Amino acid sequence: MNYKIASLTKNEDFKSLIKGKKINNKYLTIFFKKLSDKNTNKLNISFVTKRKIGKAVIRNKIKRRLKNLMNEAVKKLDINLNYSYLFIAKKNIIEDQYELIKQNLFKDLKKIK
């Protein structure tokens, strides 16, 4: 499947996603919702890490990990491209191993239909 990952840019998109459905786990909070003006050929997704988690280097490492996980998830799972996604990282994501985070993320993405 050809896809292109695009990040959300408009403040209204973030606000409407937060009002949508959400899934919590140990590492992330995932908000998802169908946006009206969304292009279905692209996967609209944004990653947010709070400043409380750490300095810029740590926050960027978390975002890189999440982007890598989403690239794997798109290839292996059937992700609904009609939804827009917002991932908010929690403090535990730094401390645990990549494989544990991957298992939890894949399990949660399978729930979204």
C-alpha positions in Angstrom: 0.0 0.0 0.0 1.4 3.4 -0.9 0.9 6.0 1.7 2.4 9.2 2.8 2.7 10.3 6.5 1.6 13.9 7.0 1.5 15.7 10.3 -1.3 17.8 11.5 -0.7 21.6 11.2 -3.9 23.4 12.1 -4.7 24.2 15.7 -8.4 23.4 15.0 -7.4 19.9 13.9 -5.6 19.3 17.3 -8.6 20.6 19.2 -11.1 18.5 17.3 -8.9 15.3 17.7 -8.8 15.8 21.5 -12.6 15.8 21.5 -12.6 12.5 19.6 -12.1 9.0 20.8 -9.0 8.0 22.8 -7.1 4.9 23.9 -4.7 5.0 26.9 -1.9 2.6 27.7 1.3 2.7 29.8 3.3 4.6 27.2 0.9 6.7 25.1 -2.5 8.3 24.8 -3.8 7.9 21.3 -6.5 10.3 20.1 -8.3 9.5 16.8 -11.1 10.9 14.8 -12.3 11.3 11.3 -11.7 14.9 10.1 -13.9 16.3 7.4 -11.2 18.0 5.2 -8.7 15.1 5.4 -7.0 13.5 2.4 -7.5 9.8 2.5 -4.3 9.1 0.6 -2.2 10.3 3.5 -1.9 9.1 7.0 -2.4 12.2 9.2 -0.5 11.7 12.4 1.2 13.9 14.9 3.4 13.1 17.9 3.5 15.2 21.0 5.9 15.0 23.9 5.5 17.3 26.9 8.4 19.3 28.2 8.1 17.6 31.6 9.4 14.4 30.0 12.9 15.7 29.4 15.1 18.0 27.4 14.9 18.4 23.6 17.2 15.5 22.9 15.1 13.0 24.8 11.8 14.4 23.4 13.2 14.1 19.8 14.4 10.5 20.5 10.8 9.6 21.6 9.4 11.2 18.4 11.9 9.3 16.2 11.0 6.0 18.0 7.2 6.6 17.5 7.7 7.5 13.8 9.7 4.3 13.3 7.0 2.3 15.1 4.3 3.8 12.9 6.2 3.0 9.7 6.3 -0.6 10.9 2.7 -0.6 11.9 1.5 0.7 8.5 3.4 -2.1 6.7 2.2 -4.9 9.0 -1.2 -3.8 10.2 -4.3 -2.6 8.4 -4.5 1.0 9.7 -7.6 3.0 8.9 -6.4 5.9 6.7 -9.8 7.7 7.2 -8.8 8.6 10.8 -6.4 11.3 11.9 -4.2 10.3 14.9 -2.6 12.2 17.7 0.0 10.4 19.9 0.8 12.0 23.3 3.8 10.3 24.9 4.1 9.5 28.6 7.2 9.5 30.8 7.4 5.6 30.8 8.2 5.5 27.1 11.9 6.5 27.8 12.6 3.8 30.4 11.2 0.7 28.6 12.5 -1.3 25.7 11.5 -0.8 22.1 9.9 -4.2 21.7 7.6 -3.7 24.7 6.4 -0.3 23.4 5.9 -1.9 19.9 3.7 -4.7 21.3 1.5 -2.3 23.3 1.2 0.1 20.3 0.3 -2.7 17.8 -2.3 -4.1 20.3 -3.9 -0.6 20.6 -3.8 0.1 16.8 -5.6 -3.2 16.2 -8.5 -2.0 18.4 -9.1 1.0 16.2 -11.5 0.2 13.3 
